Amino acid sequence: MTRYAWSKSARGLTGRWSCVCRLLDAELESRHGSFAHLLETEGALAAPREKQIQLLNAELQPIVDMISVAYPDVEFGYYSKDLRAELAIHPLTDAVIYTRSAA
């Protein structure tokens, strides 16, 4: 699992990045444990890459959206090294993540 946070203006945001990363970790762990556990629970460990990204996005984007309310000026999200993909991000941009309608 990888999560990341950055901002267009780094001045004074180092502590905020740390808070966002801790929140991302805590929410993932409390809800799903890990990306792999979530995929296993959904029976998608052997699914095609795009399907795994879709599934992970559907579960993780609500977490990112919730945290973004408290940190609207920080860009952050979940990234999977294994899938080499951004799974959920704030702010959300089109064409970055496979959506449910992309199948």
C-alpha positions as CSV (number, residue, x, y, z in Angstrom):
1,M,0.0,0.0,0.0
2,T,1.1,3.5,-0.7
3,R,-0.7,6.7,0.1
4,Y,0.6,10.1,-0.7
5,A,-0.1,13.7,0.0
6,W,1.2,16.9,-1.6
7,S,0.1,20.5,-2.1
8,K,0.5,23.2,-4.7
9,S,2.0,25.4,-1.9
10,A,4.2,23.5,0.5
11,R,4.6,26.3,2.9
12,G,3.4,25.3,6.3
13,L,1.7,22.1,5.2
14,T,4.2,19.4,6.3
15,G,2.2,18.7,9.4
16,R,-1.0,18.5,7.4
17,W,0.5,16.0,5.0
18,S,1.4,13.8,8.0
19,C,-2.1,14.1,9.4
20,V,-3.7,13.2,6.0
21,C,-1.4,10.2,5.6
22,R,-2.2,8.9,9.1
23,L,-5.9,9.4,8.4
24,L,-5.6,7.5,5.0
25,D,-3.8,4.6,6.8
26,A,-6.2,4.5,9.7
27,E,-9.3,4.5,7.5
28,L,-8.0,1.8,5.2
29,E,-6.9,-0.4,8.0
30,S,-10.1,0.0,10.0
31,R,-12.4,-0.6,7.0
32,H,-10.5,-3.1,4.9
33,G,-7.1,-4.0,6.4
34,S,-5.2,-3.6,3.1
35,F,-5.6,-3.4,-0.6
36,A,-4.9,-7.1,-0.9
37,H,-7.4,-8.0,1.8
38,L,-10.1,-5.9,0.1
39,L,-9.5,-7.6,-3.2
40,E,-9.5,-11.0,-1.6
41,T,-12.8,-10.3,0.2
42,E,-14.4,-9.3,-3.1
43,G,-13.0,-12.3,-4.9
44,A,-10.9,-10.1,-7.2
45,L,-7.3,-11.1,-6.5
46,A,-7.1,-12.8,-9.9
47,A,-9.2,-10.2,-11.7
48,P,-7.8,-8.1,-14.5
49,R,-5.8,-5.0,-13.4
50,E,-8.6,-2.6,-14.6
51,K,-11.2,-4.5,-12.6
52,Q,-9.0,-4.4,-9.5
53,I,-8.5,-0.6,-9.9
54,Q,-12.3,-0.1,-10.4
55,L,-13.1,-2.1,-7.2
56,L,-10.5,-0.4,-5.1
57,N,-11.5,3.0,-6.4
58,A,-15.2,2.3,-5.5
59,E,-14.2,1.5,-1.9
60,L,-11.4,4.1,-1.4
61,Q,-12.7,7.2,-3.1
62,P,-15.4,7.8,-0.4
63,I,-12.6,7.7,2.2
64,V,-10.6,10.3,0.2
65,D,-13.7,12.4,-0.3
66,M,-14.4,12.4,3.5
67,I,-10.9,13.4,4.4
68,S,-10.9,16.1,1.7
69,V,-13.5,18.0,3.6
70,A,-11.0,18.7,6.4
71,Y,-8.0,19.2,4.0
72,P,-9.4,20.8,0.8
73,D,-6.1,22.5,-0.1
74,V,-4.0,19.3,0.1
75,E,-3.8,16.9,-2.9
76,F,-3.6,13.3,-1.7
77,G,-4.8,9.8,-2.4
78,Y,-4.1,6.1,-2.5
79,Y,-1.6,4.6,-4.9
80,S,-0.8,1.0,-5.5
81,K,2.8,0.0,-6.4
82,D,1.6,-3.4,-7.4
83,L,-1.0,-2.1,-9.9
84,R,1.1,1.0,-10.8
85,A,-2.0,3.1,-10.5
86,E,-3.6,5.9,-8.5
87,L,-6.6,4.3,-6.9
88,A,-8.4,7.3,-5.3
89,I,-7.4,10.9,-5.3
90,H,-8.3,14.4,-4.2
91,P,-9.0,16.5,-6.1
92,L,-10.6,13.9,-8.4
93,T,-9.8,14.3,-12.1
94,D,-11.4,12.6,-15.0
95,A,-9.5,9.9,-16.9
96,V,-7.0,9.2,-14.1
97,I,-8.9,6.3,-12.5
98,Y,-11.0,3.7,-14.1
99,T,-14.6,4.3,-13.1
100,R,-17.5,1.8,-12.8
101,S,-18.7,2.8,-16.2
102,A,-15.4,2.1,-17.9
103,A,-16.0,-1.7,-17.9
